[in-house]
Amino acid sequence: MNEAKAAVGRLGEQWVHFHAMRLRDSLFLWVGAAPALASLAVAMCSPRDSIPVAASLLGDPSDTASACLAQRLASKTKKQVFVSYNLQNTDSSFTLLIENRIKEEMMAFPEKF
């Protein structure tokens, strides 16, 4: 059964939309300011490595924001995680705000993740 969770919030000076879908054995997360799927990455835990493996599936492979966020979430959830990070602001402090907001949602609505 799929569960979905959508949220919007203001982080700094920017409105950010979040949409998470819990799938059977994985999680899909979309983060953006406008309805677009410009990038997509996947990450999953590996029994051979402590850091989840990640790959870019869509978009510019040199833009690692989706893959890095997918890795951190895969490590936290122990699930296969698909992430589409579609924000122009990839400053590390801003992405930390995004990640903290996602963690808040995970704590508040664990059944959606």
Phi and psi restraints in degrees (range 20) as a CNS / XPLOR table:
assign (resid 1 and name C) (resid 2 and name N)
       (resid 2 and name CA) (resid 2 and name C) 1.0 -91.7 20.0 2
assign (resid 2 and name N) (resid 2 and name CA)
       (resid 2 and name C) (resid 3 and name N) 1.0 139.2 20.0 2
assign (resid 2 and name C) (resid 3 and name N)
       (resid 3 and name CA) (resid 3 and name C) 1.0 -119.7 20.0 2
assign (resid 3 and name N) (resid 3 and name CA)
       (resid 3 and name C) (resid 4 and name N) 1.0 142.2 20.0 2
assign (resid 3 and name C) (resid 4 and name N)
       (resid 4 and name CA) (resid 4 and name C) 1.0 -129.0 20.0 2
assign (resid 4 and name N) (resid 4 and name CA)
       (resid 4 and name C) (resid 5 and name N) 1.0 148.6 20.0 2
assign (resid 4 and name C) (resid 5 and name N)
       (resid 5 and name CA) (resid 5 and name C) 1.0 -141.3 20.0 2
assign (resid 5 and name N) (resid 5 and name CA)
       (resid 5 and name C) (resid 6 and name N) 1.0 123.7 20.0 2
assign (resid 5 and name C) (resid 6 and name N)
       (resid 6 and name CA) (resid 6 and name C) 1.0 -117.5 20.0 2
assign (resid 6 and name N) (resid 6 and name CA)
       (resid 6 and name C) (resid 7 and name N) 1.0 144.7 20.0 2
assign (resid 6 and name C) (resid 7 and name N)
       (resid 7 and name CA) (resid 7 and name C) 1.0 -151.6 20.0 2
assign (resid 7 and name N) (resid 7 and name CA)
       (resid 7 and name C) (resid 8 and name N) 1.0 158.0 20.0 2
assign (resid 7 and name C) (resid 8 and name N)
       (resid 8 and name CA) (resid 8 and name C) 1.0 -138.3 20.0 2
assign (resid 8 and name N) (resid 8 and name CA)
       (resid 8 and name C) (resid 9 and name N) 1.0 142.9 20.0 2
assign (resid 8 and name C) (resid 9 and name N)
       (resid 9 and name CA) (resid 9 and name C) 1.0 -155.8 20.0 2
assign (resid 9 and name N) (resid 9 and name CA)
       (resid 9 and name C) (resid 10 and name N) 1.0 160.4 20.0 2
assign (resid 9 and name C) (resid 10 and name N)
       (resid 10 and name CA) (resid 10 and name C) 1.0 -98.7 20.0 2
assign (resid 10 and name N) (resid 10 and name CA)
       (resid 10 and name C) (resid 11 and name N) 1.0 119.8 20.0 2
assign (resid 10 and name C) (resid 11 and name N)
       (resid 11 and name CA) (resid 11 and name C) 1.0 -116.7 20.0 2
assign (resid 11 and name N) (resid 11 and name CA)
       (resid 11 and name C) (resid 12 and name N) 1.0 112.6 20.0 2
assign (resid 11 and name C) (resid 12 and name N)
       (resid 12 and name CA) (resid 12 and name C) 1.0 65.6 20.0 2
assign (resid 12 and name N) (resid 12 and name CA)
       (resid 12 and name C) (resid 13 and name N) 1.0 -123.8 20.0 2
assign (resid 12 and name C) (resid 13 and name N)
       (resid 13 and name CA) (resid 13 and name C) 1.0 -100.6 20.0 2
assign (resid 13 and name N) (resid 13 and name CA)
       (resid 13 and name C) (resid 14 and name N) 1.0 7.4 20.0 2
assign (resid 13 and name C) (resid 14 and name N)
       (resid 14 and name CA) (resid 14 and name C) 1.0 -121.5 20.0 2
assign (resid 14 and name N) (resid 14 and name CA)
       (resid 14 and name C) (resid 15 and name N) 1.0 138.0 20.0 2
assign (resid 14 and name C) (resid 15 and name N)
       (resid 15 and name CA) (resid 15 and name C) 1.0 -81.9 20.0 2
assign (resid 15 and name N) (resid 15 and name CA)
       (resid 15 and name C) (resid 16 and name N) 1.0 132.7 20.0 2
assign (resid 15 and name C) (resid 16 and name N)
       (resid 16 and name CA) (resid 16 and name C) 1.0 -127.6 20.0 2
assign (resid 16 and name N) (resid 16 and name CA)
       (resid 16 and name C) (resid 17 and name N) 1.0 132.4 20.0 2
assign (resid 16 and name C) (resid 17 and name N)
       (resid 17 and name CA) (resid 17 and name C) 1.0 -103.5 20.0 2
assign (resid 17 and name N) (resid 17 and name CA)
       (resid 17 and name C) (resid 18 and name N) 1.0 141.0 20.0 2
assign (resid 17 and name C) (resid 18 and name N)
       (resid 18 and name CA) (resid 18 and name C) 1.0 -126.2 20.0 2
assign (resid 18 and name N) (resid 18 and name CA)
       (resid 18 and name C) (resid 19 and name N) 1.0 141.3 20.0 2
assign (resid 18 and name C) (resid 19 and name N)
       (resid 19 and name CA) (resid 19 and name C) 1.0 -141.2 20.0 2
assign (resid 19 and name N) (resid 19 and name CA)
       (resid 19 and name C) (resid 20 and name N) 1.0 121.7 20.0 2
assign (resid 19 and name C) (resid 20 and name N)
       (resid 20 and name CA) (resid 20 and name C) 1.0 -119.3 20.0 2
assign (resid 20 and name N) (resid 20 and name CA)
       (resid 20 and name C) (resid 21 and name N) 1.0 137.6 20.0 2
assign (resid 20 and name C) (resid 21 and name N)
       (resid 21 and name CA) (resid 21 and name C) 1.0 -126.0 20.0 2
assign (resid 21 and name N) (resid 21 and name CA)
       (resid 21 and name C) (resid 22 and name N) 1.0 122.3 20.0 2
assign (resid 21 and name C) (resid 22 and name N)
       (resid 22 and name CA) (resid 22 and name C) 1.0 -87.9 20.0 2
assign (resid 22 and name N) (resid 22 and name CA)
       (resid 22 and name C) (resid 23 and name N) 1.0 121.7 20.0 2
assign (resid 22 and name C) (resid 23 and name N)
       (resid 23 and name CA) (resid 23 and name C) 1.0 -101.5 20.0 2
assign (resid 23 and name N) (resid 23 and name CA)
       (resid 23 and name C) (resid 24 and name N) 1.0 -177.4 20.0 2
assign (resid 23 and name C) (resid 24 and name N)
       (resid 24 and name CA) (resid 24 and name C) 1.0 -53.4 20.0 2
assign (resid 24 and name N) (resid 24 and name CA)
       (resid 24 and name C) (resid 25 and name N) 1.0 -55.4 20.0 2
assign (resid 24 and name C) (resid 25 and name N)
       (resid 25 and name CA) (resid 25 and name C) 1.0 -125.7 20.0 2
assign (resid 25 and name N) (resid 25 and name CA)
       (resid 25 and name C) (resid 26 and name N) 1.0 19.2 20.0 2
assign (resid 25 and name C) (resid 26 and name N)
       (resid 26 and name CA) (resid 26 and name C) 1.0 -150.9 20.0 2
assign (resid 26 and name N) (resid 26 and name CA)
       (resid 26 and name C) (resid 27 and name N) 1.0 177.3 20.0 2
assign (resid 26 and name C) (resid 27 and name N)
       (resid 27 and name CA) (resid 27 and name C) 1.0 -134.2 20.0 2
assign (resid 27 and name N) (resid 27 and name CA)
       (resid 27 and name C) (resid 28 and name N) 1.0 136.7 20.0 2
assign (resid 27 and name C) (resid 28 and name N)
       (resid 28 and name CA) (resid 28 and name C) 1.0 -115.5 20.0 2
assign (resid 28 and name N) (resid 28 and name CA)
       (resid 28 and name C) (resid 29 and name N) 1.0 127.9 20.0 2
assign (resid 28 and name C) (resid 29 and name N)
       (resid 29 and name CA) (resid 29 and name C) 1.0 -128.5 20.0 2
assign (resid 29 and name N) (resid 29 and name CA)
       (resid 29 and name C) (resid 30 and name N) 1.0 127.3 20.0 2
assign (resid 29 and name C) (resid 30 and name N)
       (resid 30 and name CA) (resid 30 and name C) 1.0 -115.1 20.0 2
assign (resid 30 and name N) (resid 30 and name CA)
       (resid 30 and name C) (resid 31 and name N) 1.0 132.4 20.0 2
assign (resid 30 and name C) (resid 31 and name N)
       (resid 31 and name CA) (resid 31 and name C) 1.0 -130.4 20.0 2
assign (resid 31 and name N) (resid 31 and name CA)
       (resid 31 and name C) (resid 32 and name N) 1.0 127.9 20.0 2
assign (resid 31 and name C) (resid 32 and name N)
       (resid 32 and name CA) (resid 32 and name C) 1.0 -169.3 20.0 2
assign (resid 32 and name N) (resid 32 and name CA)
       (resid 32 and name C) (resid 33 and name N) 1.0 173.2 20.0 2
assign (resid 32 and name C) (resid 33 and name N)
       (resid 33 and name CA) (resid 33 and name C) 1.0 -105.1 20.0 2
assign (resid 33 and name N) (resid 33 and name CA)
       (resid 33 and name C) (resid 34 and name N) 1.0 -18.8 20.0 2
assign (resid 33 and name C) (resid 34 and name N)
       (resid 34 and name CA) (resid 34 and name C) 1.0 -141.0 20.0 2
assign (resid 34 and name N) (resid 34 and name CA)
       (resid 34 and name C) (resid 35 and name N) 1.0 155.8 20.0 2
assign (resid 34 and name C) (resid 35 and name N)
       (resid 35 and name CA) (resid 35 and name C) 1.0 -70.0 20.0 2
assign (resid 35 and name N) (resid 35 and name CA)
       (resid 35 and name C) (resid 36 and name N) 1.0 92.7 20.0 2
assign (resid 35 and name C) (resid 36 and name N)
       (resid 36 and name CA) (resid 36 and name C) 1.0 -151.0 20.0 2
assign (resid 36 and name N) (resid 36 and name CA)
       (resid 36 and name C) (resid 37 and name N) 1.0 149.7 20.0 2
assign (resid 36 and name C) (resid 37 and name N)
       (resid 37 and name CA) (resid 37 and name C) 1.0 -121.4 20.0 2
assign (resid 37 and name N) (resid 37 and name CA)
       (resid 37 and name C) (resid 38 and name N) 1.0 77.8 20.0 2
assign (resid 37 and name C) (resid 38 and name N)
       (resid 38 and name CA) (resid 38 and name C) 1.0 -87.9 20.0 2
assign (resid 38 and name N) (resid 38 and name CA)
       (resid 38 and name C) (resid 39 and name N) 1.0 -21.4 20.0 2
assign (resid 38 and name C) (resid 39 and name N)
       (resid 39 and name CA) (resid 39 and name C) 1.0 -142.7 20.0 2
assign (resid 39 and name N) (resid 39 and name CA)
       (resid 39 and name C) (resid 40 and name N) 1.0 154.8 20.0 2
assign (resid 39 and name C) (resid 40 and name N)
       (resid 40 and name CA) (resid 40 and name C) 1.0 -155.0 20.0 2
assign (resid 40 and name N) (resid 40 and name CA)
       (resid 40 and name C) (resid 41 and name N) 1.0 130.4 20.0 2
assign (resid 40 and name C) (resid 41 and name N)
       (resid 41 and name CA) (resid 41 and name C) 1.0 -133.5 20.0 2
assign (resid 41 and name N) (resid 41 and name CA)
       (resid 41 and name C) (resid 42 and name N) 1.0 159.1 20.0 2
assign (resid 41 and name C) (resid 42 and name N)
       (resid 42 and name CA) (resid 42 and name C) 1.0 -130.1 20.0 2
assign (resid 42 and name N) (resid 42 and name CA)
       (resid 42 and name C) (resid 43 and name N) 1.0 146.1 20.0 2
assign (resid 42 and name C) (resid 43 and name N)
       (resid 43 and name CA) (resid 43 and name C) 1.0 -142.4 20.0 2
assign (resid 43 and name N) (resid 43 and name CA)
       (resid 43 and name C) (resid 44 and name N) 1.0 148.6 20.0 2
assign (resid 43 and name C) (resid 44 and name N)
       (resid 44 and name CA) (resid 44 and name C) 1.0 -152.1 20.0 2
assign (resid 44 and name N) (resid 44 and name CA)
       (resid 44 and name C) (resid 45 and name N) 1.0 153.5 20.0 2
assign (resid 44 and name C) (resid 45 and name N)
       (resid 45 and name CA) (resid 45 and name C) 1.0 -72.4 20.0 2
assign (resid 45 and name N) (resid 45 and name CA)
       (resid 45 and name C) (resid 46 and name N) 1.0 149.3 20.0 2
assign (resid 45 and name C) (resid 46 and name N)
       (resid 46 and name CA) (resid 46 and name C) 1.0 -125.4 20.0 2
assign (resid 46 and name N) (resid 46 and name CA)
       (resid 46 and name C) (resid 47 and name N) 1.0 137.7 20.0 2
assign (resid 46 and name C) (resid 47 and name N)
       (resid 47 and name CA) (resid 47 and name C) 1.0 -67.7 20.0 2
assign (resid 47 and name N) (resid 47 and name CA)
       (resid 47 and name C) (resid 48 and name N) 1.0 -14.8 20.0 2
assign (resid 47 and name C) (resid 48 and name N)
       (resid 48 and name CA) (resid 48 and name C) 1.0 -94.7 20.0 2
assign (resid 48 and name N) (resid 48 and name CA)
       (resid 48 and name C) (resid 49 and name N) 1.0 -8.4 20.0 2
assign (resid 48 and name C) (resid 49 and name N)
       (resid 49 and name CA) (resid 49 and name C) 1.0 -144.2 20.0 2
assign (resid 49 and name N) (resid 49 and name CA)
       (resid 49 and name C) (resid 50 and name N) 1.0 144.8 20.0 2
assign (resid 49 and name C) (resid 50 and name N)
       (resid 50 and name CA) (resid 50 and name C) 1.0 -78.5 20.0 2
assign (resid 50 and name N) (resid 50 and name CA)
       (resid 50 and name C) (resid 51 and name N) 1.0 -20.3 20.0 2
assign (resid 50 and name C) (resid 51 and name N)
       (resid 51 and name CA) (resid 51 and name C) 1.0 -99.5 20.0 2
assign (resid 51 and name N) (resid 51 and name CA)
       (resid 51 and name C) (resid 52 and name N) 1.0 128.6 20.0 2
assign (resid 51 and name C) (resid 52 and name N)
       (resid 52 and name CA) (resid 52 and name C) 1.0 -58.9 20.0 2
assign (resid 52 and name N) (resid 52 and name CA)
       (resid 52 and name C) (resid 53 and name N) 1.0 145.9 20.0 2
assign (resid 52 and name C) (resid 53 and name N)
       (resid 53 and name CA) (resid 53 and name C) 1.0 -82.1 20.0 2
assign (resid 53 and name N) (resid 53 and name CA)
       (resid 53 and name C) (resid 54 and name N) 1.0 146.7 20.0 2
assign (resid 53 and name C) (resid 54 and name N)
       (resid 54 and name CA) (resid 54 and name C) 1.0 -138.9 20.0 2
assign (resid 54 and name N) (resid 54 and name CA)
       (resid 54 and name C) (resid 55 and name N) 1.0 152.5 20.0 2
assign (resid 54 and name C) (resid 55 and name N)
       (resid 55 and name CA) (resid 55 and name C) 1.0 -146.9 20.0 2
assign (resid 55 and name N) (resid 55 and name CA)
       (resid 55 and name C) (resid 56 and name N) 1.0 143.6 20.0 2
assign (resid 55 and name C) (resid 56 and name N)
       (resid 56 and name CA) (resid 56 and name C) 1.0 -83.4 20.0 2
assign (resid 56 and name N) (resid 56 and name CA)
       (resid 56 and name C) (resid 57 and name N) 1.0 129.3 20.0 2
assign (resid 56 and name C) (resid 57 and name N)
       (resid 57 and name CA) (resid 57 and name C) 1.0 -104.6 20.0 2
assign (resid 57 and name N) (resid 57 and name CA)
       (resid 57 and name C) (resid 58 and name N) 1.0 -28.0 20.0 2
assign (resid 57 and name C) (resid 58 and name N)
       (resid 58 and name CA) (resid 58 and name C) 1.0 -149.1 20.0 2
assign (resid 58 and name N) (resid 58 and name CA)
       (resid 58 and name C) (resid 59 and name N) 1.0 139.4 20.0 2
assign (resid 58 and name C) (resid 59 and name N)
       (resid 59 and name CA) (resid 59 and name C) 1.0 98.5 20.0 2
assign (resid 59 and name N) (resid 59 and name CA)
       (resid 59 and name C) (resid 60 and name N) 1.0 -169.7 20.0 2
assign (resid 59 and name C) (resid 60 and name N)
       (resid 60 and name CA) (resid 60 and name C) 1.0 -72.8 20.0 2
assign (resid 60 and name N) (resid 60 and name CA)
       (resid 60 and name C) (resid 61 and name N) 1.0 115.1 20.0 2
assign (resid 60 and name C) (resid 61 and name N)
       (resid 61 and name CA) (resid 61 and name C) 1.0 -65.9 20.0 2
assign (resid 61 and name N) (resid 61 and name CA)
       (resid 61 and name C) (resid 62 and name N) 1.0 -17.4 20.0 2
assign (resid 61 and name C) (resid 62 and name N)
       (resid 62 and name CA) (resid 62 and name C) 1.0 -78.5 20.0 2
assign (resid 62 and name N) (resid 62 and name CA)
       (resid 62 and name C) (resid 63 and name N) 1.0 -14.4 20.0 2
assign (resid 62 and name C) (resid 63 and name N)
       (resid 63 and name CA) (resid 63 and name C) 1.0 -87.2 20.0 2
assign (resid 63 and name N) (resid 63 and name CA)
       (resid 63 and name C) (resid 64 and name N) 1.0 104.9 20.0 2
assign (resid 63 and name C) (resid 64 and name N)
       (resid 64 and name CA) (resid 64 and name C) 1.0 -96.5 20.0 2
assign (resid 64 and name N) (resid 64 and name CA)
       (resid 64 and name C) (resid 65 and name N) 1.0 7.0 20.0 2
assign (resid 64 and name C) (resid 65 and name N)
       (resid 65 and name CA) (resid 65 and name C) 1.0 -59.1 20.0 2
assign (resid 65 and name N) (resid 65 and name CA)
       (resid 65 and name C) (resid 66 and name N) 1.0 -45.5 20.0 2
assign (resid 65 and name C) (resid 66 and name N)
       (resid 66 and name CA) (resid 66 and name C) 1.0 -64.8 20.0 2
assign (resid 66 and name N) (resid 66 and name CA)
       (resid 66 and name C) (resid 67 and name N) 1.0 -45.1 20.0 2
assign (resid 66 and name C) (resid 67 and name N)
       (resid 67 and name CA) (resid 67 and name C) 1.0 -66.3 20.0 2
assign (resid 67 and name N) (resid 67 and name CA)
       (resid 67 and name C) (resid 68 and name N) 1.0 -41.3 20.0 2
assign (resid 67 and name C) (resid 68 and name N)
       (resid 68 and name CA) (resid 68 and name C) 1.0 -65.0 20.0 2
assign (resid 68 and name N) (resid 68 and name CA)
       (resid 68 and name C) (resid 69 and name N) 1.0 -43.3 20.0 2
assign (resid 68 and name C) (resid 69 and name N)
       (resid 69 and name CA) (resid 69 and name C) 1.0 -66.2 20.0 2
assign (resid 69 and name N) (resid 69 and name CA)
       (resid 69 and name C) (resid 70 and name N) 1.0 -39.9 20.0 2
assign (resid 69 and name C) (resid 70 and name N)
       (resid 70 and name CA) (resid 70 and name C) 1.0 -61.0 20.0 2
assign (resid 70 and name N) (resid 70 and name CA)
       (resid 70 and name C) (resid 71 and name N) 1.0 -41.9 20.0 2
assign (resid 70 and name C) (resid 71 and name N)
       (resid 71 and name CA) (resid 71 and name C) 1.0 -61.1 20.0 2
assign (resid 71 and name N) (resid 71 and name CA)
       (resid 71 and name C) (resid 72 and name N) 1.0 -47.0 20.0 2
assign (resid 71 and name C) (resid 72 and name N)
       (resid 72 and name CA) (resid 72 and name C) 1.0 -65.0 20.0 2
assign (resid 72 and name N) (resid 72 and name CA)
       (resid 72 and name C) (resid 73 and name N) 1.0 -38.6 20.0 2
assign (resid 72 and name C) (resid 73 and name N)
       (resid 73 and name CA) (resid 73 and name C) 1.0 -72.8 20.0 2
assign (resid 73 and name N) (resid 73 and name CA)
       (resid 73 and name C) (resid 74 and name N) 1.0 -35.2 20.0 2
assign (resid 73 and name C) (resid 74 and name N)
       (resid 74 and name CA) (resid 74 and name C) 1.0 -64.5 20.0 2
assign (resid 74 and name N) (resid 74 and name CA)
       (resid 74 and name C) (resid 75 and name N) 1.0 -39.6 20.0 2
assign (resid 74 and name C) (resid 75 and name N)
       (resid 75 and name CA) (resid 75 and name C) 1.0 -63.3 20.0 2
assign (resid 75 and name N) (resid 75 and name CA)
       (resid 75 and name C) (resid 76 and name N) 1.0 -40.6 20.0 2
assign (resid 75 and name C) (resid 76 and name N)
       (resid 76 and name CA) (resid 76 and name C) 1.0 -73.5 20.0 2
assign (resid 76 and name N) (resid 76 and name CA)
       (resid 76 and name C) (resid 77 and name N) 1.0 -42.2 20.0 2
assign (resid 76 and name C) (resid 77 and name N)
       (resid 77 and name CA) (resid 77 and name C) 1.0 -93.4 20.0 2
assign (resid 77 and name N) (resid 77 and name CA)
       (resid 77 and name C) (resid 78 and name N) 1.0 -17.5 20.0 2
assign (resid 77 and name C) (resid 78 and name N)
       (resid 78 and name CA) (resid 78 and name C) 1.0 61.7 20.0 2
assign (resid 78 and name N) (resid 78 and name CA)
       (resid 78 and name C) (resid 79 and name N) 1.0 28.7 20.0 2
assign (resid 78 and name C) (resid 79 and name N)
       (resid 79 and name CA) (resid 79 and name C) 1.0 -120.2 20.0 2
assign (resid 79 and name N) (resid 79 and name CA)
       (resid 79 and name C) (resid 80 and name N) 1.0 164.9 20.0 2
assign (resid 79 and name C) (resid 80 and name N)
       (resid 80 and name CA) (resid 80 and name C) 1.0 -72.6 20.0 2
assign (resid 80 and name N) (resid 80 and name CA)
       (resid 80 and name C) (resid 81 and name N) 1.0 130.2 20.0 2
assign (resid 80 and name C) (resid 81 and name N)
       (resid 81 and name CA) (resid 81 and name C) 1.0 -125.8 20.0 2
assign (resid 81 and name N) (resid 81 and name CA)
       (resid 81 and name C) (resid 82 and name N) 1.0 128.0 20.0 2
assign (resid 81 and name C) (resid 82 and name N)
       (resid 82 and name CA) (resid 82 and name C) 1.0 -104.0 20.0 2
assign (resid 82 and name N) (resid 82 and name CA)
       (resid 82 and name C) (resid 83 and name N) 1.0 129.8 20.0 2
assign (resid 82 and name C) (resid 83 and name N)
       (resid 83 and name CA) (resid 83 and name C) 1.0 -130.0 20.0 2
assign (resid 83 and name N) (resid 83 and name CA)
       (resid 83 and name C) (resid 84 and name N) 1.0 133.2 20.0 2
assign (resid 83 and name C) (resid 84 and name N)
       (resid 84 and name CA) (resid 84 and name C) 1.0 -119.0 20.0 2
assign (resid 84 and name N) (resid 84 and name CA)
       (resid 84 and name C) (resid 85 and name N) 1.0 103.6 20.0 2
assign (resid 84 and name C) (resid 85 and name N)
       (resid 85 and name CA) (resid 85 and name C) 1.0 -102.5 20.0 2
assign (resid 85 and name N) (resid 85 and name CA)
       (resid 85 and name C) (resid 86 and name N) 1.0 109.1 20.0 2
assign (resid 85 and name C) (resid 86 and name N)
       (resid 86 and name CA) (resid 86 and name C) 1.0 -120.2 20.0 2
assign (resid 86 and name N) (resid 86 and name CA)
       (resid 86 and name C) (resid 87 and name N) 1.0 54.5 20.0 2
assign (resid 86 and name C) (resid 87 and name N)
       (resid 87 and name CA) (resid 87 and name C) 1.0 -121.7 20.0 2
assign (resid 87 and name N) (resid 87 and name CA)
       (resid 87 and name C) (resid 88 and name N) 1.0 144.0 20.0 2
assign (resid 87 and name C) (resid 88 and name N)
       (resid 88 and name CA) (resid 88 and name C) 1.0 -70.9 20.0 2
assign (resid 88 and name N) (resid 88 and name CA)
       (resid 88 and name C) (resid 89 and name N) 1.0 -31.3 20.0 2
assign (resid 88 and name C) (resid 89 and name N)
       (resid 89 and name CA) (resid 89 and name C) 1.0 -80.9 20.0 2
assign (resid 89 and name N) (resid 89 and name CA)
       (resid 89 and name C) (resid 90 and name N) 1.0 105.4 20.0 2
assign (resid 89 and name C) (resid 90 and name N)
       (resid 90 and name CA) (resid 90 and name C) 1.0 -112.8 20.0 2
assign (resid 90 and name N) (resid 90 and name CA)
       (resid 90 and name C) (resid 91 and name N) 1.0 19.9 20.0 2
assign (resid 90 and name C) (resid 91 and name N)
       (resid 91 and name CA) (resid 91 and name C) 1.0 -57.1 20.0 2
assign (resid 91 and name N) (resid 91 and name CA)
       (resid 91 and name C) (resid 92 and name N) 1.0 137.8 20.0 2
assign (resid 91 and name C) (resid 92 and name N)
       (resid 92 and name CA) (resid 92 and name C) 1.0 -61.1 20.0 2
assign (resid 92 and name N) (resid 92 and name CA)
       (resid 92 and name C) (resid 93 and name N) 1.0 -35.7 20.0 2
assign (resid 92 and name C) (resid 93 and name N)
       (resid 93 and name CA) (resid 93 and name C) 1.0 -70.2 20.0 2
assign (resid 93 and name N) (resid 93 and name CA)
       (resid 93 and name C) (resid 94 and name N) 1.0 -33.0 20.0 2
assign (resid 93 and name C) (resid 94 and name N)
       (resid 94 and name CA) (resid 94 and name C) 1.0 -71.3 20.0 2
assign (resid 94 and name N) (resid 94 and name CA)
       (resid 94 and name C) (resid 95 and name N) 1.0 -41.7 20.0 2
assign (resid 94 and name C) (resid 95 and name N)
       (resid 95 and name CA) (resid 95 and name C) 1.0 -65.9 20.0 2
assign (resid 95 and name N) (resid 95 and name CA)
       (resid 95 and name C) (resid 96 and name N) 1.0 -29.3 20.0 2
assign (resid 95 and name C) (resid 96 and name N)
       (resid 96 and name CA) (resid 96 and name C) 1.0 -66.4 20.0 2
assign (resid 96 and name N) (resid 96 and name CA)
       (resid 96 and name C) (resid 97 and name N) 1.0 -39.1 20.0 2
assign (resid 96 and name C) (resid 97 and name N)
       (resid 97 and name CA) (resid 97 and name C) 1.0 -60.1 20.0 2
assign (resid 97 and name N) (resid 97 and name CA)
       (resid 97 and name C) (resid 98 and name N) 1.0 -43.2 20.0 2
assign (resid 97 and name C) (resid 98 and name N)
       (resid 98 and name CA) (resid 98 and name C) 1.0 -60.8 20.0 2
assign (resid 98 and name N) (resid 98 and name CA)
       (resid 98 and name C) (resid 99 and name N) 1.0 -49.6 20.0 2
assign (resid 98 and name C) (resid 99 and name N)
       (resid 99 and name CA) (resid 99 and name C) 1.0 -61.7 20.0 2
assign (resid 99 and name N) (resid 99 and name CA)
       (resid 99 and name C) (resid 100 and name N) 1.0 -41.4 20.0 2
assign (resid 99 and name C) (resid 100 and name N)
       (resid 100 and name CA) (resid 100 and name C) 1.0 -64.6 20.0 2
assign (resid 100 and name N) (resid 100 and name CA)
       (resid 100 and name C) (resid 101 and name N) 1.0 -37.9 20.0 2
assign (resid 100 and name C) (resid 101 and name N)
       (resid 101 and name CA) (resid 101 and name C) 1.0 -64.1 20.0 2
assign (resid 101 and name N) (resid 101 and name CA)
       (resid 101 and name C) (resid 102 and name N) 1.0 -40.9 20.0 2
assign (resid 101 and name C) (resid 102 and name N)
       (resid 102 and name CA) (resid 102 and name C) 1.0 -63.7 20.0 2
assign (resid 102 and name N) (resid 102 and name CA)
       (resid 102 and name C) (resid 103 and name N) 1.0 -42.0 20.0 2
assign (resid 102 and name C) (resid 103 and name N)
       (resid 103 and name CA) (resid 103 and name C) 1.0 -62.4 20.0 2
assign (resid 103 and name N) (resid 103 and name CA)
       (resid 103 and name C) (resid 104 and name N) 1.0 -38.4 20.0 2
assign (resid 103 and name C) (resid 104 and name N)
       (resid 104 and name CA) (resid 104 and name C) 1.0 -60.1 20.0 2
assign (resid 104 and name N) (resid 104 and name CA)
       (resid 104 and name C) (resid 105 and name N) 1.0 -44.5 20.0 2
assign (resid 104 and name C) (resid 105 and name N)
       (resid 105 and name CA) (resid 105 and name C) 1.0 -63.6 20.0 2
assign (resid 105 and name N) (resid 105 and name CA)
       (resid 105 and name C) (resid 106 and name N) 1.0 -38.9 20.0 2
assign (resid 105 and name C) (resid 106 and name N)
       (resid 106 and name CA) (resid 106 and name C) 1.0 -64.8 20.0 2
assign (resid 106 and name N) (resid 106 and name CA)
       (resid 106 and name C) (resid 107 and name N) 1.0 -37.3 20.0 2
assign (resid 106 and name C) (resid 107 and name N)
       (resid 107 and name CA) (resid 107 and name C) 1.0 -71.6 20.0 2
assign (resid 107 and name N) (resid 107 and name CA)
       (resid 107 and name C) (resid 108 and name N) 1.0 -41.2 20.0 2
assign (resid 107 and name C) (resid 108 and name N)
       (resid 108 and name CA) (resid 108 and name C) 1.0 -74.1 20.0 2
assign (resid 108 and name N) (resid 108 and name CA)
       (resid 108 and name C) (resid 109 and name N) 1.0 -33.6 20.0 2
assign (resid 108 and name C) (resid 109 and name N)
       (resid 109 and name CA) (resid 109 and name C) 1.0 -132.2 20.0 2
assign (resid 109 and name N) (resid 109 and name CA)
       (resid 109 and name C) (resid 110 and name N) 1.0 64.2 20.0 2
assign (resid 109 and name C) (resid 110 and name N)
       (resid 110 and name CA) (resid 110 and name C) 1.0 -60.7 20.0 2
assign (resid 110 and name N) (resid 110 and name CA)
       (resid 110 and name C) (resid 111 and name N) 1.0 -27.3 20.0 2
assign (resid 110 and name C) (resid 111 and name N)
       (resid 111 and name CA) (resid 111 and name C) 1.0 -68.5 20.0 2
assign (resid 111 and name N) (resid 111 and name CA)
       (resid 111 and name C) (resid 112 and name N) 1.0 -17.4 20.0 2
assign (resid 111 and name C) (resid 112 and name N)
       (resid 112 and name CA) (resid 112 and name C) 1.0 -88.2 20.0 2
assign (resid 112 and name N) (resid 112 and name CA)
       (resid 112 and name C) (resid 113 and name N) 1.0 -9.3 20.0 2
